[in-house]
Amino acid sequence: MSAKIEDLAHRRAEREQRSQKEAPASRDAGTAATKGGRCPICGRPRDPAHRPFCSKRCAEIDLGRWLKESYRVQTEESPEDEVPRKDGDEE
């Protein structure tokens, strides 16, 4: 099974190399642009090594935002609707 996975990964890498060679030159010459857009943090072209980001720096910025709970999903629940903690601590 491992040989099959390696073969698929090799084929994918070849396809990506062909598509990069055939792609028109981007205005940001020298960067690894891929199809599918821009880095969600800084807007530069994405790098396949750090997908969907352009660099390790932007990936770490995004991780930091998740860990600091900067990203929130909006809900219509009020704070009173929250489930009480199981450890018995009341706020």
One Martini backbone bead per residue (centre of mass of N, CA, C, O) as a GRO file, in nm:
protein
   91
    1MET     BB    1   0.056   0.063  -0.019
    2SER     BB    2   0.297   0.261  -0.006
    3ALA     BB    3   0.366   0.257  -0.311
    4LYS     BB    4   0.101   0.386  -0.402
    5ILE     BB    5   0.132   0.655  -0.251
    6GLU     BB    6   0.401   0.736  -0.379
    7ASP     BB    7   0.296   0.741  -0.669
    8LEU     BB    8   0.080   0.959  -0.627
    9ALA     BB    9   0.274   1.180  -0.525
   10HIS     BB   10   0.449   1.188  -0.779
   11ARG     BB   11   0.227   1.265  -0.980
   12ARG     BB   12   0.144   1.528  -0.841
   13ALA     BB   13   0.417   1.670  -0.864
   14GLU     BB   14   0.427   1.666  -1.173
   15ARG     BB   15   0.169   1.830  -1.221
   16GLU     BB   16   0.262   2.086  -1.071
   17GLN     BB   17   0.509   2.141  -1.247
   18ARG     BB   18   0.358   2.169  -1.516
   19SER     BB   19   0.165   2.400  -1.428
   20GLN     BB   20   0.395   2.605  -1.364
   21LYS     BB   21   0.520   2.610  -1.652
   22GLU     BB   22   0.236   2.685  -1.803
   23ALA     BB   23   0.208   2.925  -1.650
   24PRO     BB   24   0.180   3.236  -1.626
   25ALA     BB   25   0.332   3.506  -1.545
   26SER     BB   26   0.364   3.668  -1.262
   27ARG     BB   27   0.393   3.968  -1.091
   28ASP     BB   28   0.539   3.774  -0.867
   29ALA     BB   29   0.832   3.719  -0.910
   30GLY     BB   30   0.976   3.435  -0.730
   31THR     BB   31   0.715   3.301  -0.654
   32ALA     BB   32   0.497   3.042  -0.534
   33ALA     BB   33   0.252   2.996  -0.742
   34THR     BB   34  -0.090   2.897  -0.720
   35LYS     BB   35  -0.364   2.769  -0.762
   36GLY     BB   36  -0.625   2.935  -0.564
   37GLY     BB   37  -0.459   3.197  -0.475
   38ARG     BB   38  -0.434   3.340  -0.155
   39CYS     BB   39  -0.331   3.447   0.130
   40PRO     BB   40  -0.525   3.501   0.421
   41ILE     BB   41  -0.320   3.704   0.561
   42CYS     BB   42  -0.149   3.879   0.308
   43GLY     BB   43  -0.208   3.800  -0.023
   44ARG     BB   44  -0.014   3.620  -0.127
   45PRO     BB   45   0.100   3.373  -0.286
   46ARG     BB   46   0.091   3.051  -0.273
   47ASP     BB   47   0.245   2.769  -0.105
   48PRO     BB   48   0.264   2.431  -0.118
   49ALA     BB   49   0.425   2.393   0.158
   50HIS     BB   50   0.189   2.610   0.307
   51ARG     BB   51  -0.085   2.526   0.270
   52PRO     BB   52  -0.271   2.824   0.224
   53PHE     BB   53   0.000   2.960   0.247
   54CYS     BB   54   0.312   3.139   0.190
   55SER     BB   55   0.416   3.072   0.490
   56LYS     BB   56   0.515   2.999   0.804
   57ARG     BB   57   0.440   3.266   0.930
   58CYS     BB   58   0.135   3.267   0.850
   59ALA     BB   59   0.068   2.999   0.988
   60GLU     BB   60   0.145   3.102   1.278
   61ILE     BB   61  -0.053   3.332   1.292
   62ASP     BB   62  -0.306   3.158   1.267
   63LEU     BB   63  -0.256   2.980   1.513
   64GLY     BB   64  -0.253   3.213   1.719
   65ARG     BB   65  -0.548   3.294   1.670
   66TRP     BB   66  -0.669   3.030   1.766
   67LEU     BB   67  -0.537   3.023   2.055
   68LYS     BB   68  -0.668   3.320   2.124
   69GLU     BB   69  -0.963   3.323   2.011
   70SER     BB   70  -1.022   3.520   1.754
   71TYR     BB   71  -1.197   3.311   1.643
   72ARG     BB   72  -1.548   3.329   1.555
   73VAL     BB   73  -1.876   3.209   1.598
   74GLN     BB   74  -2.174   3.310   1.519
   75THR     BB   75  -2.451   3.355   1.743
   76GLU     BB   76  -2.785   3.351   1.910
   77GLU     BB   77  -2.668   3.306   2.178
   78SER     BB   78  -2.660   3.344   2.503
   79PRO     BB   79  -2.477   3.329   2.790
   80GLU     BB   80  -2.710   3.165   2.941
   81ASP     BB   81  -2.686   2.908   2.730
   82GLU     BB   82  -2.463   2.792   2.864
   83VAL     BB   83  -2.276   2.538   2.973
   84PRO     BB   84  -2.193   2.408   3.250
   85ARG     BB   85  -1.952   2.313   3.436
   86LYS     BB   86  -1.816   2.001   3.562
   87ASP     BB   87  -1.610   2.104   3.801
   88GLY     BB   88  -1.795   2.327   3.976
   89ASP     BB   89  -1.723   2.594   3.860
   90GLU     BB   90  -1.809   2.922   3.922
   91GLU     BB   91  -1.842   3.260   3.788
   0.00000   0.00000   0.00000
